[in-house]
Structures are given as structure tokens and as C-alpha cells.
């Protein structure tokens, strides 16, 4: 089905300063209604925006042209980049989120997200590991788009990554934790201490929320280690 765009411009934008566009950040709106979210994203006083918002029925609201910087990521970090807004495109996905009653994403909504992302990836040199959650780039502050977001479905459609191999079963603490887990997470793109002031537990939880949503405990175990190892193999061969 063709994508359905609705023009809904936001004044909250500025120049990218010559930065390349190589990150795609997915969010949920985290507000009670789509109308509230759209009002905030277009309010000059709020000083927040995104390039697009995808409603539950599949409508896509276009806020900021891709060549301009939208203000969606806030204080964030990915793959040695601290000004994520300058290098990214931000997509908000309508969902009340954890604060207002987190619910599964709607099928027409995800179909629209997939179509929109495919178009963005065709226009910009964004690698699979550059398709991230807001919680990936700001794990101390954010949880979106959350553990109900169908990252595997997106990866099956060529958007982002999903571990290709069956991971080892979790065996609790002791394998790959501490310094080794932090090093591996940083290799994938996450900001970890001491480079970034964030508790390692929060980074691990963000990783789990994206790639192991069945258990969000912030503990690095054998299953997490196997998942990340598979991802690193995929990034090396991409």
C-alpha cells in the first residue's frame, strides 16, 4: 500500500551543520493521544520535534524535512557521536508508552513504519547497526519505543539488525559481564562508562529491551553475550 503522508510542519528545526545522516532513531510518543503528541511536536515553546510521526492507522505526519535537524534525541550518544540529532532522522510512533498504558503497536502502523524506513534507508547511508531505539542512545533517560516494538519484523524487512543465530540459554551472572560486556556493547555502538556517564546496568537493560525483551533485568548473562556476539558478526559482514 502507498504511504499516506499528512503535512504537519514543526518550527522546531535547524541546520545540520554539514553532518552526514547515518543514524535512524525510533521513538514512541509517550503521550495519552496522538493529538497531544502532534501539538507538542509542533509547539515552538516545547522545543522538541521529529521528522515524522506515525499514527496507529498508518498515517504519517511530516514535520521536518530530512535535510534539516529535528530535535528528538536530546542528550544522547551512539557510535562515538554525541550530537545524535545532527546525524539522525527521528520517527515518533504513536503509543501512550509506559507512563500512560503501554500497548502493542498496531499492524497498519508497523506497516507504515517499515515503508517509511525503507524510503529513508534508500536516501541515506545508514548502516543496519545505525537503526536504533531512543533507549539505545539515551539509556539512562528513555525506554522507548520499548519491549513491545517488533524489531525482528523490521529486520526481516531489511531495517536494522536482529541476531541471526540461536543464542545460548541464560546461565545467570559470570559470563561476559563487567569490563568485557562494556567493551562489547561499546563496539556495537552503545555509550558506556567511563566514556558516557550512565550506569552500565541501564545500558544492558536498553540492549535487552531491543534484542532480548523477554527479560529486562539489567544483568549481563550468557544469553545477552551470545546475542551481542551474533550482532557483531553481522555488523562485520554487512
Protein Blocks (a to p, Z undefined) as FASTA:
>chain_A
ZZdddddddfbdcdeklpacfbdcdddekiabfklmmmmmmmmklopacfbdcdfkopac
dfbdfkbccdfklpadeehiablmlmcccdddddebjmnopadddfklmmmmmmmmmmmm
mmpccdfklpccfklmmmmlpcbebjkbcfklmmmnopajddfbdcdddebehihpajll
mmmmmmnopacdfkbgcdfklmmmmmmmmmmmmbcghpacfklmmmmmmmmmmmmmZZ
